[in-house]
Amino acid sequence: MPLTAAKCAKPRQPDELRTKPEDPRTVLLGQLAEGMRAALAAGDVEAARIAHETIGRLLGALGADAAGVIDLAAERSRRGG
């Protein structure tokens, strides 16, 4: 059976998740949430409590909207190193 144009794959636009690096805080929050879920499923309430507390601290931290990014080379130069 010959392939028709309708069965061919359509060209895709660049996947934004692959072209734009994800915010490290967002990644960490997702990992902590998954770890908390797994800890609760395993019955480890203490580990779940710690993950929950850490999530709260990350969300409540100053600058949680945009974590500060520094230029390491400039900072080393400024410090004389």
Protein Blocks (a to p, Z undefined) as FASTA:
>chain_A
ZZdfklpccdddddfklmpccdfklmmmmmmmmmmmmmmmnopaklmmmmmmmmmmmmmp
ghklpccdddfklmmmmnoZZ
